[in-house]
Amino acid sequence: MNIREFYLETYPTDELGLELNTEATFIGLFVKLIEGADMYEYIGVADSIVRERCFERIAYMWDISYDFVYQLWINN
């Protein structure tokens, strides 16, 4: 499941889900965070709520803390 599919299923009333990159995956996003790349460009939406929700999902998927994921982003 890519980020857009997950987002639309989990947050069906958030219209920004329709703007998410159809090719973006959570694995890809995690790699982008490690590389220090522009995560907003990767997912296709520059919104802090969407970012937080994606970070929460990454933290859940890899059983790591949200703070760890956030620090990857903020320190790059």
Biopython code that builds the backbone (N, CA, C, O; Angstrom):
import numpy as np
from Bio.PDB.StructureBuilder import StructureBuilder

atoms = [
    (1, "MET", "N", (0.848, -1.181, 0.000)),
    (1, "MET", "CA", (0.000, 0.000, 0.000)),
    (1, "MET", "C", (0.892, 1.242, 0.000)),
    (1, "MET", "O", (1.806, 1.359, 0.816)),
    (2, "ASN", "N", (0.619, 2.162, -0.917)),
    (2, "ASN", "CA", (1.410, 3.386, -0.942)),
    (2, "ASN", "C", (0.817, 4.410, 0.041)),
    (2, "ASN", "O", (-0.229, 4.176, 0.647)),
    (3, "ILE", "N", (1.504, 5.536, 0.179)),
    (3, "ILE", "CA", (1.088, 6.549, 1.148)),
    (3, "ILE", "C", (-0.303, 7.082, 0.813)),
    (3, "ILE", "O", (-1.138, 7.242, 1.703)),
    (4, "ARG", "N", (-0.552, 7.352, -0.449)),
    (4, "ARG", "CA", (-1.849, 7.904, -0.845)),
    (4, "ARG", "C", (-2.988, 6.943, -0.505)),
    (4, "ARG", "O", (-4.004, 7.360, 0.051)),
    (5, "GLU", "N", (-2.827, 5.672, -0.832)),
    (5, "GLU", "CA", (-3.873, 4.686, -0.530)),
    (5, "GLU", "C", (-4.135, 4.618, 0.972)),
    (5, "GLU", "O", (-5.284, 4.631, 1.413)),
    (6, "PHE", "N", (-3.048, 4.545, 1.757)),
    (6, "PHE", "CA", (-3.184, 4.520, 3.213)),
    (6, "PHE", "C", (-3.903, 5.761, 3.715)),
    (6, "PHE", "O", (-4.822, 5.678, 4.529)),
    (7, "TYR", "N", (-3.474, 6.905, 3.222)),
    (7, "TYR", "CA", (-4.012, 8.175, 3.704)),
    (7, "TYR", "C", (-5.494, 8.315, 3.380)),
    (7, "TYR", "O", (-6.284, 8.712, 4.236)),
    (8, "LEU", "N", (-5.869, 7.992, 2.159)),
    (8, "LEU", "CA", (-7.276, 8.101, 1.768)),
    (8, "LEU", "C", (-8.163, 7.130, 2.543)),
    (8, "LEU", "O", (-9.309, 7.445, 2.862)),
    (9, "GLU", "N", (-7.629, 5.962, 2.842)),
    (9, "GLU", "CA", (-8.395, 4.980, 3.619)),
    (9, "GLU", "C", (-8.525, 5.388, 5.079)),
    (9, "GLU", "O", (-9.580, 5.216, 5.690)),
    (10, "THR", "N", (-7.447, 5.927, 5.633)),
    (10, "THR", "CA", (-7.416, 6.271, 7.057)),
    (10, "THR", "C", (-8.035, 7.632, 7.354)),
    (10, "THR", "O", (-8.642, 7.824, 8.407)),
    (11, "TYR", "N", (-7.883, 8.568, 6.436)),
    (11, "TYR", "CA", (-8.380, 9.942, 6.618)),
    (11, "TYR", "C", (-9.243, 10.346, 5.409)),
    (11, "TYR", "O", (-8.868, 11.248, 4.660)),
    (12, "PRO", "N", (-10.370, 9.696, 5.220)),
    (12, "PRO", "CA", (-11.170, 9.919, 4.006)),
    (12, "PRO", "C", (-11.733, 11.329, 3.848)),
    (12, "PRO", "O", (-12.083, 11.726, 2.736)),
    (13, "THR", "N", (-11.827, 12.083, 4.919)),
    (13, "THR", "CA", (-12.389, 13.433, 4.813)),
    (13, "THR", "C", (-11.324, 14.499, 4.535)),
    (13, "THR", "O", (-11.658, 15.660, 4.299)),
    (14, "ASP", "N", (-10.052, 14.112, 4.561)),
    (14, "ASP", "CA", (-8.974, 15.063, 4.292)),
    (14, "ASP", "C", (-8.713, 15.095, 2.789)),
    (14, "ASP", "O", (-8.142, 14.158, 2.230)),
    (15, "GLU", "N", (-9.130, 16.164, 2.150)),
    (15, "GLU", "CA", (-9.021, 16.291, 0.699)),
    (15, "GLU", "C", (-7.575, 16.336, 0.202)),
    (15, "GLU", "O", (-7.325, 16.096, -0.980)),
    (16, "LEU", "N", (-6.623, 16.638, 1.082)),
    (16, "LEU", "CA", (-5.219, 16.660, 0.669)),
    (16, "LEU", "C", (-4.732, 15.265, 0.263)),
    (16, "LEU", "O", (-3.755, 15.135, -0.474)),
    (17, "GLY", "N", (-5.405, 14.245, 0.740)),
    (17, "GLY", "CA", (-5.028, 12.885, 0.363)),
    (17, "GLY", "C", (-5.049, 12.675, -1.136)),
    (17, "GLY", "O", (-4.257, 11.900, -1.671)),
    (18, "LEU", "N", (-5.947, 13.358, -1.811)),
    (18, "LEU", "CA", (-6.046, 13.227, -3.268)),
    (18, "LEU", "C", (-4.852, 13.835, -3.992)),
    (18, "LEU", "O", (-4.594, 13.512, -5.152)),
    (19, "GLU", "N", (-4.125, 14.716, -3.308)),
    (19, "GLU", "CA", (-2.974, 15.374, -3.919)),
    (19, "GLU", "C", (-1.656, 14.637, -3.671)),
    (19, "GLU", "O", (-0.623, 15.004, -4.230)),
    (20, "LEU", "N", (-1.694, 13.606, -2.839)),
    (20, "LEU", "CA", (-0.466, 12.868, -2.535)),
    (20, "LEU", "C", (0.060, 12.136, -3.760)),
    (20, "LEU", "O", (-0.708, 11.673, -4.603)),
    (21, "ASN", "N", (1.362, 12.043, -3.843)),
    (21, "ASN", "CA", (2.043, 11.352, -4.926)),
    (21, "ASN", "C", (1.619, 9.877, -4.936)),
    (21, "ASN", "O", (1.742, 9.187, -3.924)),
    (22, "THR", "N", (1.133, 9.411, -6.055)),
    (22, "THR", "CA", (0.651, 8.022, -6.153)),
    (22, "THR", "C", (1.795, 7.011, -6.131)),
    (22, "THR", "O", (1.559, 5.818, -5.943)),
    (23, "GLU", "N", (3.017, 7.469, -6.317)),
    (23, "GLU", "CA", (4.182, 6.578, -6.332)),
    (23, "GLU", "C", (4.908, 6.529, -4.981)),
    (23, "GLU", "O", (5.759, 5.663, -4.772)),
    (24, "ALA", "N", (4.586, 7.436, -4.074)),
    (24, "ALA", "CA", (5.293, 7.528, -2.792)),
    (24, "ALA", "C", (4.896, 6.385, -1.862)),
    (24, "ALA", "O", (3.716, 6.072, -1.701)),
    (25, "THR", "N", (5.913, 5.770, -1.253)),
    (25, "THR", "CA", (5.688, 4.696, -0.292)),
    (25, "THR", "C", (6.291, 5.102, 1.051)),
    (25, "THR", "O", (7.083, 6.041, 1.128)),
    (26, "PHE", "N", (5.911, 4.389, 2.099)),
    (26, "PHE", "CA", (6.481, 4.696, 3.406)),
    (26, "PHE", "C", (7.952, 4.306, 3.473)),
    (26, "PHE", "O", (8.741, 4.985, 4.129)),
    (27, "ILE", "N", (8.326, 3.234, 2.810)),
    (27, "ILE", "CA", (9.740, 2.866, 2.750)),
    (27, "ILE", "C", (10.522, 3.968, 2.034)),
    (27, "ILE", "O", (11.584, 4.385, 2.496)),
    (28, "GLY", "N", (9.997, 4.427, 0.919)),
    (28, "GLY", "CA", (10.651, 5.500, 0.179)),
    (28, "GLY", "C", (10.758, 6.770, 0.995)),
    (28, "GLY", "O", (11.785, 7.447, 0.958)),
    (29, "LEU", "N", (9.709, 7.102, 1.731)),
    (29, "LEU", "CA", (9.738, 8.298, 2.567)),
    (29, "LEU", "C", (10.780, 8.168, 3.670)),
    (29, "LEU", "O", (11.504, 9.120, 3.959)),
    (30, "PHE", "N", (10.856, 7.004, 4.280)),
    (30, "PHE", "CA", (11.840, 6.770, 5.328)),
    (30, "PHE", "C", (13.256, 6.937, 4.773)),
    (30, "PHE", "O", (14.108, 7.541, 5.426)),
    (31, "VAL", "N", (13.509, 6.418, 3.595)),
    (31, "VAL", "CA", (14.813, 6.573, 2.950)),
    (31, "VAL", "C", (15.088, 8.055, 2.682)),
    (31, "VAL", "O", (16.199, 8.532, 2.913)),
    (32, "LYS", "N", (14.082, 8.779, 2.197)),
    (32, "LYS", "CA", (14.255, 10.216, 1.937)),
    (32, "LYS", "C", (14.614, 10.961, 3.216)),
    (32, "LYS", "O", (15.443, 11.871, 3.191)),
    (33, "LEU", "N", (13.999, 10.584, 4.330)),
    (33, "LEU", "CA", (14.312, 11.225, 5.611)),
    (33, "LEU", "C", (15.759, 10.947, 6.012)),
    (33, "LEU", "O", (16.462, 11.844, 6.479)),
    (34, "ILE", "N", (16.199, 9.711, 5.829)),
    (34, "ILE", "CA", (17.579, 9.348, 6.163)),
    (34, "ILE", "C", (18.554, 10.115, 5.282)),
    (34, "ILE", "O", (19.600, 10.565, 5.750)),
    (35, "GLU", "N", (18.213, 10.262, 4.017)),
    (35, "GLU", "CA", (19.078, 10.968, 3.067)),
    (35, "GLU", "C", (19.053, 12.487, 3.240)),
    (35, "GLU", "O", (19.925, 13.185, 2.723)),
    (36, "GLY", "N", (18.067, 12.992, 3.957)),
    (36, "GLY", "CA", (17.941, 14.433, 4.125)),
    (36, "GLY", "C", (17.264, 15.119, 2.954)),
    (36, "GLY", "O", (17.388, 16.332, 2.784)),
    (37, "ALA", "N", (16.551, 14.351, 2.147)),
    (37, "ALA", "CA", (15.856, 14.901, 0.979)),
    (37, "ALA", "C", (14.586, 15.635, 1.401)),
    (37, "ALA", "O", (14.138, 15.512, 2.541)),
    (38, "ASP", "N", (14.022, 16.384, 0.487)),
    (38, "ASP", "CA", (12.794, 17.140, 0.744)),
    (38, "ASP", "C", (11.605, 16.185, 0.777)),
    (38, "ASP", "O", (11.130, 15.729, -0.263)),
    (39, "MET", "N", (11.136, 15.892, 1.974)),
    (39, "MET", "CA", (10.047, 14.927, 2.111)),
    (39, "MET", "C", (8.740, 15.453, 1.531)),
    (39, "MET", "O", (7.931, 14.671, 1.032)),
    (40, "TYR", "N", (8.521, 16.755, 1.589)),
    (40, "TYR", "CA", (7.301, 17.320, 1.024)),
    (40, "TYR", "C", (7.269, 17.140, -0.493)),
    (40, "TYR", "O", (6.225, 16.838, -1.072)),
    (41, "GLU", "N", (8.414, 17.326, -1.117)),
    (41, "GLU", "CA", (8.487, 17.110, -2.561)),
    (41, "GLU", "C", (8.184, 15.645, -2.896)),
    (41, "GLU", "O", (7.508, 15.351, -3.882)),
    (42, "TYR", "N", (8.687, 14.744, -2.071)),
    (42, "TYR", "CA", (8.483, 13.317, -2.305)),
    (42, "TYR", "C", (7.008, 12.923, -2.189)),
    (42, "TYR", "O", (6.485, 12.204, -3.040)),
    (43, "ILE", "N", (6.341, 13.398, -1.129)),
    (43, "ILE", "CA", (4.944, 12.987, -0.946)),
    (43, "ILE", "C", (3.970, 13.817, -1.787)),
    (43, "ILE", "O", (2.847, 13.385, -2.050)),
    (44, "GLY", "N", (4.399, 15.002, -2.206)),
    (44, "GLY", "CA", (3.569, 15.813, -3.087)),
    (44, "GLY", "C", (2.656, 16.808, -2.394)),
    (44, "GLY", "O", (1.882, 17.502, -3.052)),
    (45, "VAL", "N", (2.737, 16.885, -1.078)),
    (45, "VAL", "CA", (1.897, 17.810, -0.309)),
    (45, "VAL", "C", (2.752, 18.448, 0.778)),
    (45, "VAL", "O", (3.446, 17.743, 1.511)),
    (46, "ALA", "N", (2.711, 19.772, 0.891)),
    (46, "ALA", "CA", (3.462, 20.485, 1.925)),
    (46, "ALA", "C", (2.510, 20.920, 3.023)),
    (46, "ALA", "O", (2.109, 22.082, 3.098)),
    (47, "ASP", "N", (2.159, 19.969, 3.871)),
    (47, "ASP", "CA", (1.208, 20.242, 4.948)),
    (47, "ASP", "C", (1.692, 19.541, 6.213)),
    (47, "ASP", "O", (2.036, 18.359, 6.179)),
    (48, "SER", "N", (1.719, 20.265, 7.323)),
    (48, "SER", "CA", (2.264, 19.704, 8.563)),
    (48, "SER", "C", (1.398, 18.577, 9.135)),
    (48, "SER", "O", (1.936, 17.646, 9.734)),
    (49, "ILE", "N", (0.098, 18.636, 8.969)),
    (49, "ILE", "CA", (-0.763, 17.564, 9.474)),
    (49, "ILE", "C", (-0.506, 16.275, 8.702)),
    (49, "ILE", "O", (-0.412, 15.202, 9.297)),
    (50, "VAL", "N", (-0.394, 16.376, 7.393)),
    (50, "VAL", "CA", (-0.091, 15.202, 6.569)),
    (50, "VAL", "C", (1.274, 14.650, 6.973)),
    (50, "VAL", "O", (1.437, 13.438, 7.113)),
    (51, "ARG", "N", (2.251, 15.532, 7.160)),
    (51, "ARG", "CA", (3.591, 15.108, 7.585)),
    (51, "ARG", "C", (3.523, 14.345, 8.899)),
    (51, "ARG", "O", (4.100, 13.265, 9.022)),
    (52, "GLU", "N", (2.823, 14.898, 9.877)),
    (52, "GLU", "CA", (2.719, 14.244, 11.179)),
    (52, "GLU", "C", (2.078, 12.870, 11.065)),
    (52, "GLU", "O", (2.524, 11.921, 11.711)),
    (53, "ARG", "N", (1.056, 12.758, 10.264)),
    (53, "ARG", "CA", (0.375, 11.479, 10.088)),
    (53, "ARG", "C", (1.273, 10.457, 9.403)),
    (53, "ARG", "O", (1.248, 9.275, 9.746)),
    (54, "CYS", "N", (2.059, 10.905, 8.446)),
    (54, "CYS", "CA", (3.008, 10.009, 7.781)),
    (54, "CYS", "C", (4.099, 9.576, 8.757)),
    (54, "CYS", "O", (4.483, 8.406, 8.776)),
    (55, "PHE", "N", (4.593, 10.495, 9.555)),
    (55, "PHE", "CA", (5.617, 10.153, 10.537)),
    (55, "PHE", "C", (5.071, 9.178, 11.571)),
    (55, "PHE", "O", (5.774, 8.253, 11.979)),
    (56, "GLU", "N", (3.829, 9.372, 12.000)),
    (56, "GLU", "CA", (3.211, 8.446, 12.945)),
    (56, "GLU", "C", (3.136, 7.043, 12.354)),
    (56, "GLU", "O", (3.387, 6.058, 13.048)),
    (57, "ARG", "N", (2.795, 6.957, 11.088)),
    (57, "ARG", "CA", (2.686, 5.653, 10.427)),
    (57, "ARG", "C", (4.053, 4.991, 10.306)),
    (57, "ARG", "O", (4.179, 3.787, 10.530)),
    (58, "ILE", "N", (5.075, 5.762, 9.956)),
    (58, "ILE", "CA", (6.428, 5.206, 9.881)),
    (58, "ILE", "C", (6.857, 4.685, 11.248)),
    (58, "ILE", "O", (7.402, 3.587, 11.355)),
    (59, "ALA", "N", (6.615, 5.463, 12.281)),
    (59, "ALA", "CA", (6.971, 5.047, 13.638)),
    (59, "ALA", "C", (6.265, 3.742, 14.002)),
    (59, "ALA", "O", (6.868, 2.847, 14.593)),
    (60, "TYR", "N", (5.014, 3.643, 13.654)),
    (60, "TYR", "CA", (4.251, 2.421, 13.929)),
    (60, "TYR", "C", (4.808, 1.236, 13.135)),
    (60, "TYR", "O", (5.006, 0.153, 13.686)),
    (61, "MET", "N", (5.059, 1.442, 11.851)),
    (61, "MET", "CA", (5.506, 0.356, 10.979)),
    (61, "MET", "C", (6.844, -0.232, 11.400)),
    (61, "MET", "O", (7.041, -1.444, 11.318)),
    (62, "TRP", "N", (7.767, 0.614, 11.851)),
    (62, "TRP", "CA", (9.095, 0.145, 12.227)),
    (62, "TRP", "C", (9.282, 0.050, 13.744)),
    (62, "TRP", "O", (10.387, -0.198, 14.226)),
    (63, "ASP", "N", (8.203, 0.247, 14.482)),
    (63, "ASP", "CA", (8.244, 0.164, 15.941)),
    (63, "ASP", "C", (9.364, 1.043, 16.510)),
    (63, "ASP", "O", (10.195, 0.600, 17.303)),
    (64, "ILE", "N", (9.350, 2.296, 16.074)),
    (64, "ILE", "CA", (10.287, 3.293, 16.580)),
    (64, "ILE", "C", (9.469, 4.480, 17.078)),
    (64, "ILE", "O", (8.268, 4.565, 16.822)),
    (65, "SER", "N", (10.108, 5.370, 17.771)),
    (65, "SER", "CA", (9.366, 6.507, 18.314)),
    (65, "SER", "C", (9.112, 7.564, 17.237)),
    (65, "SER", "O", (9.886, 7.727, 16.293)),
    (66, "TYR", "N", (8.013, 8.261, 17.417)),
    (66, "TYR", "CA", (7.709, 9.384, 16.536)),
    (66, "TYR", "C", (8.849, 10.399, 16.601)),
    (66, "TYR", "O", (9.238, 10.968, 15.581)),
    (67, "ASP", "N", (9.382, 10.625, 17.803)),
    (67, "ASP", "CA", (10.470, 11.599, 17.976)),
    (67, "ASP", "C", (11.690, 11.235, 17.141)),
    (67, "ASP", "O", (12.358, 12.123, 16.611)),
    (68, "PHE", "N", (11.990, 9.947, 17.017)),
    (68, "PHE", "CA", (13.120, 9.527, 16.197)),
    (68, "PHE", "C", (12.898, 9.923, 14.741)),
    (68, "PHE", "O", (13.794, 10.462, 14.091)),
    (69, "VAL", "N", (11.707, 9.655, 14.239)),
    (69, "VAL", "CA", (11.376, 9.991, 12.856)),
    (69, "VAL", "C", (11.421, 11.505, 12.674)),
    (69, "VAL", "O", (11.974, 11.998, 11.690)),
    (70, "TYR", "N", (10.850, 12.229, 13.602)),
    (70, "TYR", "CA", (10.844, 13.694, 13.534)),
    (70, "TYR", "C", (12.280, 14.247, 13.530)),
    (70, "TYR", "O", (12.592, 15.166, 12.774)),
    (71, "GLN", "N", (13.132, 13.689, 14.365)),
    (71, "GLN", "CA", (14.523, 14.157, 14.434)),
    (71, "GLN", "C", (15.281, 13.899, 13.130)),
    (71, "GLN", "O", (16.134, 14.693, 12.736)),
    (72, "LEU", "N", (14.969, 12.798, 12.471)),
    (72, "LEU", "CA", (15.578, 12.555, 11.153)),
    (72, "LEU", "C", (15.253, 13.713, 10.218)),
    (72, "LEU", "O", (16.114, 14.194, 9.482)),
    (73, "TRP", "N", (14.003, 14.153, 10.259)),
    (73, "TRP", "CA", (13.563, 15.221, 9.384)),
    (73, "TRP", "C", (14.140, 16.578, 9.800)),
    (73, "TRP", "O", (14.657, 17.323, 8.968)),
    (74, "ILE", "N", (14.047, 16.883, 11.064)),
    (74, "ILE", "CA", (14.431, 18.217, 11.536)),
    (74, "ILE", "C", (15.950, 18.430, 11.482)),
    (74, "ILE", "O", (16.408, 19.563, 11.338)),
    (75, "ASN", "N", (16.714, 17.373, 11.595)),
    (75, "ASN", "CA", (18.171, 17.500, 11.606)),
    (75, "ASN", "C", (18.788, 17.505, 10.210)),
    (75, "ASN", "O", (20.010, 17.568, 10.079)),
    (76, "ASN", "N", (17.977, 17.439, 9.189)),
    (76, "ASN", "CA", (18.504, 17.453, 7.816)),
    (76, "ASN", "C", (18.137, 18.706, 7.083)),
    (76, "ASN", "O", (18.504, 18.870, 5.920)),
]
sb = StructureBuilder()
sb.init_structure("model")
sb.init_model(0)
sb.init_chain("A")
sb.init_seg("    ")
for serial, (resi, resn, name, xyz) in enumerate(atoms, 1):
    if name == "N":
        sb.init_residue(resn, " ", resi, " ")
    sb.init_atom(name, np.array(xyz, "f"), 0.0, 1.0, " ", f" {name:<3s}", serial, name[0])
structure = sb.get_structure()
